[in-house]
């Protein structure tokens, strides 16, 4: 299994390129950290990727990810589907 970190690989486009190469070699793909941002790519990969959900960042979302039957529900909103909570961002602002 290939574990791909969205933030380190270079963003959405690079994540998709890596996933396509892995798929060509029949290597399953798993996201690393911030799985909620990688979830929409599941629909593009042709196979399900495996992930781990860590609720560390739930507090910054207007609607945090929902886990049902061991799976994070994919948002049906535009973009990545997650809206940040402005109040939470102000509380945690650094600098």
SERO-4910 file (N, C-alpha, C, O; in steps of 0.05 Angstrom, whole numbers):
BEGIN
 pado doro    nc1    nc2    nc3   cac1   cac2   cac3    cc1    cc2    cc3    oc1    oc2    oc3
  Unk    A     17    -23      0      0      0      0     18     25      0     38     26     14
  Unk    A     10     44    -16     24     70    -18      9     90     -1    -15     94     -5
  Unk    A     22    103     18     10    123     35     19    151     24     42    157     24
  Unk    A     -1    167     16      4    193      4     -6    215     22    -29    215     31
  Unk    A     11    234     28      4    257     45     -2    281     26     16    291     13
  Unk    A    -27    289     25    -36    310      8    -20    336     11    -13    349     -9
  Unk    A    -13    343     36      2    367     41     31    366     31     42    386     24
  Unk    A     42    342     32     71    340     24     75    333     -5     96    339    -16
  Unk    A     55    320    -17     59    312    -45     56    335    -64     64    333    -87
  Unk    A     44    357    -56     42    380    -73     13    388    -80      9    403    -98
  Unk    A     -6    378    -65    -34    386    -69    -50    365    -85    -42    342    -89
  Unk    A    -73    374    -93    -93    356   -106    -83    344   -131    -84    320   -135
  Unk    A    -72    360   -149    -63    350   -175    -41    329   -172    -42    308   -184
  Unk    A    -22    335   -155      0    315   -151    -10    290   -137     -1    268   -143
  Unk    A    -29    293   -118    -41    270   -105    -53    252   -126    -50    227   -125
  Unk    A    -68    263   -144    -82    248   -165    -62    234   -184    -66    212   -192
  Unk    A    -40    248   -190    -19    236   -207     -6    212   -193     -2    191   -205
  Unk    A      0    215   -167     11    192   -152     -8    169   -151      0    146   -155
  Unk    A    -34    175   -146    -54    154   -145    -57    140   -171    -61    115   -172
  Unk    A    -55    155   -194    -57    142   -220    -33    124   -225    -37    102   -237
  Unk    A    -10    132   -217     14    115   -221     11     90   -204     17     68   -213
  Unk    A      2     93   -179     -2     70   -162    -23     51   -174    -19     26   -174
  Unk    A    -44     62   -184    -65     45   -196    -55     30   -220    -62      7   -224
  Unk    A    -37     43   -236    -26     29   -259    -10      5   -251     -7    -15   -267
  Unk    A      2      5   -227     18    -17   -217      2    -34   -197     13    -52   -184
  Unk    A    -24    -30   -196    -43    -45   -178    -34    -43   -149    -36    -63   -134
  Unk    A    -26    -20   -141    -18    -14   -114    -40      2   -100    -47     24   -110
  Unk    A    -52     -8    -79    -73      8    -65    -61     34    -53    -38     35    -46
  Unk    A    -78     54    -52    -70     80    -42    -85     86    -16   -108     80    -13
  Unk    A    -70     98      3    -82    108     27    -73    136     32    -50    143     27
  Unk    A    -92    153     41    -84    180     47    -70    181     74    -74    162     90
  Unk    A    -55    201     79    -42    204    105    -49    231    117    -43    252    105
  Unk    A    -62    231    140    -71    255    154    -91    271    137    -91    270    113
  Unk    A   -108    285    151   -129    301    138   -144    285    117   -149    295     95
  Unk    A   -153    261    124   -167    244    105   -192    258     95   -201    253     72
  Unk    A   -204    276    111   -228    289    102   -224    305     76   -242    309     60
  Unk    A   -199    314     71   -193    329     47   -188    310     23   -191    318      0
  Unk    A   -179    286     29   -173    266      8   -198    250      0   -197    236    -21
  Unk    A   -219    251     16   -242    234     10   -254    238    -18   -260    218    -31
  Unk    A   -257    262    -29   -268    265    -55   -252    250    -77   -263    243    -98
  Unk    A   -226    246    -72   -209    233    -92   -216    204    -94   -210    191   -115
  Unk    A   -228    193    -73   -237    165    -74   -254    159    -98   -252    138   -111
  Unk    A   -271    178   -104   -290    175   -127   -275    175   -153   -285    165   -173
  Unk    A   -251    187   -154   -236    189   -178   -217    166   -183   -207    162   -205
  Unk    A   -210    152   -162   -189    131   -163   -198    105   -175   -181     88   -182
  Unk    A   -223    100   -176   -233     75   -187   -233     53   -166   -243     31   -171
  Unk    A   -221     57   -143   -222     38   -122   -221     53    -95   -214     76    -94
  Unk    A   -230     40    -75   -231     54    -49   -203     55    -37   -188     35    -38
  Unk    A   -196     78    -26   -171     79    -11   -177     76     18   -199     80     27
  Unk    A   -157     69     33   -160     64     62   -149     89     76   -130    102     67
  Unk    A   -162     96     98   -153    119    113   -158    115    142   -172     97    151
  Unk    A   -148    134    157   -153    135    186   -164    162    192   -155    182    181
  Unk    A   -185    163    208   -197    188    215   -188    196    243   -193    181    262
  Unk    A   -176    219    245   -167    230    271   -183    256    274   -179    275    258
  Unk    A   -200    258    294   -217    282    297   -202    307    309   -215    324    321
  Unk    A   -177    309    305   -161    331    316   -171    358    308   -171    377    323
  Unk    A   -181    360    283   -187    386    272   -217    391    270   -226    411    258
  Unk    A   -234    374    281   -263    377    279   -272    404    288   -292    415    277
  Unk    A   -259    416    308   -268    441    320   -266    464    300   -280    484    304
  Unk    A   -251    462    278   -248    485    260   -269    484    237   -270    503    221
  Unk    A   -285    463    236   -305    460    214   -332    468    224   -339    464    247
  Unk    A   -348    480    205   -376    486    212   -391    460    216   -407    457    235
  Unk    A   -386    440    199   -397    413    203   -374    394    202   -363    389    180
  Unk    A   -366    383    224   -343    364    224   -350    338    209   -374    332    206
  Unk    A   -330    324    200   -336    298    187   -354    280    203   -352    279    228
  Unk    A   -371    265    189   -389    246    203   -379    218    196   -375    211    172
  Unk    A   -376    202    216   -368    174    213   -392    157    217   -406    159    237
  Unk    A   -398    140    197   -421    122    198   -412     94    189   -402     91    167
  Unk    A   -417     75    206   -409     47    199   -380     44    192   -373     29    174
  Unk    A   -363     60    205   -334     58    200   -324     73    176   -301     70    168
  Unk    A   -341     89    164   -333    104    140   -340    134    144   -360    141    156
  Unk    A   -322    151    134   -328    180    135   -346    186    112   -341    178     89
  Unk    A   -368    200    117   -387    207     96   -375    229     79   -364    249     89
  Unk    A   -376    226     53   -366    246     34   -387    268     32   -410    263     27
  Unk    A   -377    293     34   -395    316     32   -404    320      4   -389    314    -15
  Unk    A   -429    329      0   -440    333    -27   -440    363    -33   -457    372    -48
  Unk    A   -421    378    -22   -419    407    -27   -397    412    -47   -380    395    -52
  Unk    A   -397    436    -59   -376    443    -79   -348    442    -66   -344    444    -42
  Unk    A   -328    439    -83   -300    438    -74   -295    413    -58   -305    391    -64
  Unk    A   -280    416    -37   -274    393    -19   -297    388      0   -298    367     13
  Unk    A   -316    407      2   -340    403     18   -339    412     47   -359    410     61
  Unk    A   -317    422     56   -314    430     84   -313    460     86   -298    474     72
  Unk    A   -329    471    104   -329    500    110   -317    504    137   -324    491    157
  Unk    A   -298    523    138   -285    529    164   -303    547    181   -318    564    170
  Unk    A   -301    544    207   -316    560    226   -299    585    232   -278    583    245
  Unk    A   -309    608    224   -294    633    228   -288    638    257   -266    648    264
  Unk    A   -307    633    275   -302    637    303   -280    620    314   -264    629    330
  Unk    A   -279    595    306   -258    577    315   -231    586    304   -211    585    319
  Unk    A   -230    595    280   -205    605    268   -194    629    284   -170    631    288
  Unk    A   -212    647    291   -204    670    307   -193    662    334   -173    673    344
  Unk    A   -206    642    347   -197    633    373   -169    620    372   -154    622    391
  Unk    A   -163    607    350   -138    593    348   -117    608    331    -96    597    326
  Unk    A   -122    632    324   -104    648    308    -77    652    323    -77    657    347
  Unk    A    -56    648    308    -29    651    319    -16    676    306    -19    680    282
  Unk    A     -2    691    322     13    713    312     -1    739    308     10    759    300
***
